[in-house]
Every structure is written in C-alpha cells, then in structure tokens.
Amino acid sequence: MSEISTEYAIDTHDLTKVFKSVGGGRITAVDHINLRVKRGELFGLVGPDGAGKTTTIRMLCSIMDPTEGTATVVGHDVVQKPEEIKKRIGYMSQRFNLYVDLTVAENIRLFADLFGVSRQERDERLPRLLEFSRLGPFQDRRAGQLSGGMKQKLALSCTLIHEPLLLLLDEPTTGVDPVSRREFWKILYELLSEGVTIFVSTSYMDEAERCNRVAFLYEGQVLAVGTPDELKALMKTQMMELKGTPRGRTQKIVRGLDYVRDVQIFGDLLHLGVDDAEAAMPLLRQALESQGVEIAMLRPIAPSMEDVFMELSGGGRVGRSEGNTE
C-alpha cells in the first residue's frame, strides 16, 4: 500500500464531540482539541477514565462523527473519506474481539480475510507476525486459553495483518500484568523503528514517559502537549520525597504546613510540592522531628509525569505507574 504524502498522520482542529444526556442536557466529551501527530512518532494521549480518550480515538477512526471541528487521518478527512482511512489504519479497542474458540493462527487468518489481504500476502506475513509477537510456540492454542498479555499481543497481530500506516491503540495494556506490559511496549518500539506511526491512549504515567510526545487530556480538554521533558519543565513547584514514621502523623503534619503546596501519596512515600526545596528542607525536618516523627528519607526529586498532570489539572487523578500542538 502506497503512503499518503502528508506531514502529519493526525491533524485535528477544534475537534469536539457532544452527547445528549438522558435528561435532555448536553455532555461535552471532547472539547475543541487541537493535535498534530507527526508521521513516524509514538504519541500518547494521557488522562484518567472519563477524560475523553476513547471518544477521541473513535472519531479519529471514523467510527463516530465529530459534533464540531475537523480531523484528517493519514491525509483523509474523517467524515468525508472514512473508508480510505479504515484501509490505512489499525485500530485496537479496549475490548478487542478475538474469537476464543479459534487458535492464534486462525484468528490472524480470519482478520486477514476481513481486511481483504490476499492469501499469498497472508501466508508471507503470518510467520513474521508470530515471530514478532513471540506467539509462534502458541499458534495452535485457542485464544480463550491465552493469558491476558498474550491476548493483547494476538490482538495487536490481528491489527497489523494488513500493514497499516497508523496504529490507534485505546488503553491496550489496561488490566495486563507488569511483565506483559513491558513486553507489549517492546513490540511497539520495534514497530516504531519500522516507520509505523503509533497513537496510544493510557492512564499509566510510566507509559507516558515512553512516548515521543504526550498530550494531557482532562475533562475533554487538552491541558498541554510536548515531550516528557518539555512537560516536566512546565512545573511551577519543586518536588520532594518524604518517608516518615508514623506515616499517618507525618501526612497530617505536612498537610498543615503553609509552605507545602501539595501532598500526594506514593505507597509508603509522600511527594510534596513546595516553592523552594532547598529552603523547605530544614523547615520540614524541624517540624516533623519536633512532633516525634522519625524521618527515613527527605530529599528533592525530579517531578514525575503524574506530578505534572496533577498540577496542570488542579488535582485530577490518573492511573499510576507500576509503580502548543507540535
């Protein structure tokens, strides 16, 4: 399939989707978003549940028409040329429809037929996809007997059988174990090295770190777009990491300090947002030790992607890691 000559794989202008509620009101799921995704990049759409990620991807796949605004995908308008787009993209939804009674190889062959891939092309691509996805040893196993991570790799293989120019993946690793998540991302990097453009939605902050560029989406609006480093540079507060015993007392004390702007819990650690970490260090130590807290760790740290999102969204919660439009 010949490539479409366009600088951007995705280009949206004020893309908006409004739904009617049961009571007759209007719910704006996606609110005038502007995104440009360059060909050959791995772009992450990051936000909590209900942010509008799935609705955005469905509009980009021409499954759902926008209420307002426009979008072009691989050089074609999502409303005017939906069939041209569907030929050139691979879409993996949160609940990809594998056929559980068919084997791994049979599922891939079925999707080849659905995408109109010739038998010769299918037979040439199937061994490569099995090797690429590490599913070769399991090609005769029924899909219903695969682990969650293996099902995701099979779903990706089915999505790739027609060699799309652009992959749109809607939270592909939700509910998948950490080892399988890492393996899945290794496969995405291999695809990226072959020139495939990847647009992936996620609520995991560690996955945002793995993208070339990221758009933070919250309540249907894009808060910021940039590389992970560019987004971290937007932080106005400095971050500190604290571990104190007893933990409950530690948390109560720091929440009552006027120079601590934000407190977030990360396991048995606290992340504190302050204006000046160096100046806050002795003040924090004195305030905690004077009230019987034993400090095991207190140090300045670089902000995480979740820290950035929390500041930009005013506290909107996103999924934690395991643990301008261009």
VMD Tcl script that draws the C-alpha trace (Angstrom):
set ca {
  {0.00 0.00 0.00}
  {1.44 3.36 -1.02}
  {1.88 6.01 1.65}
  {-0.15 9.18 1.65}
  {2.03 12.22 1.21}
  {1.32 14.31 4.31}
  {3.47 15.75 7.06}
  {1.08 14.66 9.77}
  {-0.50 11.28 10.41}
  {-3.18 13.03 12.50}
  {-4.22 16.69 12.33}
  {-7.24 17.93 14.31}
  {-8.76 21.40 14.50}
  {-11.21 22.17 17.31}
  {-12.34 18.54 17.31}
  {-15.44 18.30 19.51}
  {-17.98 15.66 20.47}
  {-21.17 16.46 22.38}
  {-23.63 13.81 23.55}
  {-27.21 14.26 24.67}
  {-27.82 13.07 28.20}
  {-30.82 11.03 29.30}
  {-32.33 14.12 30.89}
  {-32.08 16.08 27.64}
  {-28.93 18.02 28.55}
  {-25.64 18.06 26.69}
  {-22.38 16.42 27.74}
  {-19.18 17.59 26.06}
  {-16.92 14.54 25.96}
  {-14.23 16.13 23.76}
  {-13.90 19.89 23.79}
  {-12.22 21.66 20.83}
  {-8.95 19.72 20.87}
  {-6.09 20.56 18.51}
  {-3.47 17.88 17.94}
  {-0.84 17.24 15.32}
  {0.85 13.87 15.30}
  {3.89 13.61 13.06}
  {4.45 10.60 10.87}
  {6.70 8.03 12.49}
  {6.25 9.16 16.11}
  {4.81 7.46 19.16}
  {2.21 9.83 20.56}
  {0.47 9.32 23.90}
  {-2.98 10.61 24.84}
  {-2.89 10.52 28.64}
  {-5.66 11.10 31.13}
  {-7.95 9.49 33.71}
  {-11.08 7.48 32.99}
  {-13.75 9.73 31.53}
  {-11.27 12.25 30.12}
  {-12.45 11.66 26.54}
  {-9.67 9.38 25.26}
  {-11.89 6.68 23.77}
  {-14.24 9.20 22.16}
  {-11.26 10.96 20.58}
  {-9.88 7.73 19.13}
  {-13.29 6.69 17.78}
  {-13.59 9.98 15.93}
  {-10.07 9.54 14.51}
  {-11.03 6.05 13.32}
  {-14.17 7.41 11.60}
  {-16.35 5.25 13.84}
  {-18.01 8.36 15.27}
  {-18.58 11.73 13.58}
  {-17.49 14.89 15.42}
  {-20.10 17.42 16.52}
  {-17.78 20.28 15.58}
  {-14.30 20.73 14.15}
  {-12.32 18.65 11.68}
  {-9.72 15.92 11.65}
  {-7.57 14.40 8.95}
  {-6.01 10.99 9.46}
  {-3.31 9.67 7.07}
  {-4.26 12.53 4.75}
  {-8.03 11.97 4.63}
  {-10.93 13.75 6.31}
  {-12.57 11.54 8.96}
  {-16.09 12.46 7.80}
  {-15.62 12.69 4.05}
  {-13.29 9.73 3.47}
  {-13.90 7.16 6.25}
  {-13.27 4.10 4.05}
  {-9.91 5.44 2.87}
  {-8.89 5.91 6.50}
  {-10.03 2.44 7.58}
  {-7.87 0.84 4.87}
  {-4.75 2.53 6.19}
  {-5.10 2.34 9.97}
  {-5.07 -0.37 12.60}
  {-7.48 0.18 15.49}
  {-7.28 -1.81 18.71}
  {-10.13 -1.09 21.10}
  {-10.13 -1.73 24.84}
  {-12.11 -4.92 24.23}
  {-10.69 -6.31 21.01}
  {-12.97 -9.03 19.60}
  {-10.84 -12.16 19.47}
  {-12.58 -15.42 18.65}
  {-11.92 -17.54 21.70}
  {-12.66 -20.87 20.01}
  {-10.16 -20.21 17.22}
  {-6.43 -20.72 17.57}
  {-3.88 -17.92 17.46}
  {-3.08 -18.60 13.80}
  {-6.76 -18.97 12.87}
  {-7.60 -15.61 14.42}
  {-4.87 -13.87 12.42}
  {-6.01 -15.59 9.20}
  {-9.60 -14.53 9.87}
  {-8.62 -10.90 10.30}
  {-6.55 -11.11 7.12}
  {-9.74 -12.13 5.30}
  {-11.71 -9.33 6.96}
  {-9.11 -6.78 5.82}
  {-9.04 -8.18 2.28}
  {-5.44 -9.41 2.48}
  {-4.67 -11.87 -0.30}
  {-3.80 -15.45 0.62}
  {-0.25 -15.03 -0.68}
  {0.30 -11.86 1.39}
  {-1.28 -13.50 4.42}
  {0.94 -16.58 4.17}
  {4.02 -14.35 3.85}
  {3.08 -12.13 6.81}
  {1.77 -14.74 9.25}
  {5.15 -16.31 10.20}
  {6.67 -12.87 10.67}
  {3.80 -11.71 12.92}
  {4.04 -14.89 15.01}
  {7.76 -14.35 15.48}
  {7.36 -10.62 16.04}
  {4.71 -11.11 18.75}
  {6.54 -14.06 20.34}
  {3.41 -16.16 19.75}
  {4.99 -18.72 17.42}
  {5.09 -21.50 20.06}
  {1.41 -20.86 20.82}
  {-0.01 -20.59 17.30}
  {-2.15 -23.72 17.74}
  {-3.50 -22.69 21.15}
  {-7.07 -21.39 21.32}
  {-7.36 -17.68 22.07}
  {-9.60 -18.36 25.04}
  {-6.75 -20.24 26.72}
  {-4.22 -17.40 26.45}
  {-3.12 -15.15 29.30}
  {-4.19 -11.50 29.30}
  {-0.84 -10.33 27.97}
  {-0.81 -12.94 25.19}
  {-4.33 -11.96 24.17}
  {-3.17 -8.36 23.79}
  {-0.25 -9.45 21.61}
  {-2.61 -11.55 19.49}
  {-4.99 -8.59 19.16}
  {-2.07 -6.44 18.02}
  {-1.01 -9.08 15.48}
  {-4.56 -9.16 14.07}
  {-4.49 -5.36 13.85}
  {-1.18 -5.47 11.94}
  {-2.01 -8.14 9.36}
  {-2.89 -5.55 6.67}
  {0.26 -3.49 7.41}
  {-1.38 -0.20 8.48}
  {0.42 3.13 8.30}
  {-1.02 4.26 11.64}
  {-1.90 2.32 14.78}
  {-4.55 3.70 17.15}
  {-4.47 1.79 20.43}
  {-7.08 2.51 23.10}
  {-5.62 1.72 26.54}
  {-4.06 -1.52 25.24}
  {-2.39 -2.58 28.49}
  {-5.20 -1.95 30.98}
  {-5.53 -4.98 33.25}
  {-2.35 -6.58 31.90}
  {0.39 -7.70 34.30}
  {3.57 -5.55 34.53}
  {5.83 -8.05 32.71}
  {3.39 -8.36 29.80}
  {3.04 -4.57 29.69}
  {6.79 -4.17 29.26}
  {6.84 -6.86 26.56}
  {3.97 -5.14 24.73}
  {5.87 -1.85 24.73}
  {8.99 -3.53 23.37}
  {6.88 -4.66 20.42}
  {5.59 -1.11 19.92}
  {9.17 0.20 19.80}
  {10.01 -2.38 17.13}
  {7.04 -1.18 15.07}
  {8.16 2.42 15.57}
  {11.62 1.56 14.23}
  {9.94 0.30 11.06}
  {8.23 3.64 10.46}
  {4.74 2.91 11.79}
  {3.07 5.87 13.50}
  {1.52 4.94 16.86}
  {-1.19 6.84 18.72}
  {-1.85 5.25 22.12}
  {-4.17 6.27 24.93}
  {-3.28 5.39 28.51}
  {-3.85 6.36 32.11}
  {-0.47 4.93 33.20}
  {2.10 7.62 33.84}
  {5.09 5.34 33.25}
  {3.72 4.69 29.74}
  {3.53 8.44 29.13}
  {7.28 8.56 29.83}
  {7.84 6.10 26.97}
  {6.19 8.26 24.30}
  {7.95 10.69 21.97}
  {5.31 13.28 22.76}
  {2.30 13.38 25.06}
  {-1.00 15.25 25.27}
  {-2.58 15.50 28.70}
  {-6.37 15.21 28.36}
  {-8.67 16.15 31.24}
  {-12.45 16.59 31.15}
  {-12.35 16.62 27.36}
  {-9.73 19.34 27.06}
  {-6.04 19.21 26.18}
  {-4.06 20.69 29.06}
  {-0.63 20.59 27.40}
  {1.31 18.86 24.63}
  {5.03 18.14 24.46}
  {7.82 15.71 25.08}
  {8.01 14.31 28.63}
  {10.92 16.67 29.37}
  {9.02 19.67 27.97}
  {6.01 18.88 30.10}
  {8.10 18.47 33.25}
  {9.59 21.90 32.57}
  {6.08 23.37 33.00}
  {6.14 22.55 36.71}
  {6.00 25.68 38.85}
  {6.55 23.80 42.10}
  {9.60 21.80 43.16}
  {9.13 18.25 44.38}
  {10.38 16.49 47.49}
  {10.14 12.87 48.58}
  {9.44 12.07 52.22}
  {9.22 8.86 54.23}
  {8.38 9.30 57.89}
  {7.19 7.12 60.78}
  {4.44 7.01 61.86}
  {3.08 7.63 58.38}
  {-0.33 8.96 59.42}
  {1.17 11.60 61.69}
  {3.72 12.54 59.02}
  {0.98 13.12 56.48}
  {-1.14 15.15 58.89}
  {1.78 17.41 59.82}
  {2.91 18.20 56.25}
  {-0.66 18.89 55.13}
  {-0.85 21.57 57.79}
  {2.30 23.44 56.69}
  {1.57 26.58 54.69}
  {4.72 26.28 52.56}
  {3.74 22.77 51.36}
  {1.52 23.37 48.35}
  {0.62 19.76 47.53}
  {0.87 16.31 49.10}
  {0.49 13.07 47.11}
  {0.77 9.51 48.42}
  {3.03 7.02 46.59}
  {2.93 3.78 48.58}
  {4.78 4.46 51.84}
  {6.27 7.67 50.40}
  {4.87 11.19 50.22}
  {5.56 13.58 47.32}
  {5.48 17.18 48.46}
  {5.17 20.23 46.23}
  {6.99 23.32 47.53}
  {8.17 26.62 46.11}
  {11.82 26.12 47.10}
  {13.02 22.62 48.03}
  {16.33 23.80 49.48}
  {14.67 26.29 51.78}
  {11.93 23.84 52.77}
  {14.31 21.02 53.75}
  {15.38 22.29 57.22}
  {11.89 23.61 57.96}
  {10.32 20.24 57.21}
  {12.89 18.36 59.25}
  {12.34 20.61 62.27}
  {8.53 20.49 62.01}
  {8.46 16.68 61.80}
  {11.14 15.82 64.37}
  {9.68 18.25 66.92}
  {6.48 16.20 66.84}
  {8.13 12.80 67.18}
  {8.33 11.77 63.53}
  {11.30 9.60 62.57}
  {12.49 10.68 59.09}
  {13.79 7.80 56.98}
  {14.02 9.86 53.77}
  {13.72 13.52 52.87}
  {15.18 14.69 49.56}
  {14.44 16.84 46.48}
  {13.39 14.82 43.41}
  {12.69 15.48 39.76}
  {8.96 15.79 39.02}
  {7.19 12.75 37.61}
  {4.64 12.89 34.80}
  {1.92 12.37 37.38}
  {3.22 15.37 39.35}
  {2.95 17.47 36.20}
  {-0.55 16.23 35.40}
  {-1.73 16.84 38.95}
  {-0.50 20.42 38.87}
  {-1.95 21.19 35.44}
  {-5.32 19.60 36.20}
  {-5.63 21.01 39.68}
  {-5.61 17.57 41.25}
  {-7.36 15.32 38.71}
  {-6.45 11.70 39.43}
  {-4.83 9.50 36.82}
  {-3.62 5.92 36.85}
  {-0.24 5.48 38.48}
  {2.69 3.68 37.01}
  {3.69 0.28 38.28}
  {4.61 1.72 40.48}
  {1.15 24.01 21.60}
  {0.47 21.23 19.25}
  {3.94 20.42 17.97}
}
mol new
graphics top color blue
foreach p $ca { graphics top sphere $p radius 0.5 }
foreach p [lrange $ca 0 end-1] q [lrange $ca 1 end] { graphics top cylinder $p $q radius 0.2 }
display resetview
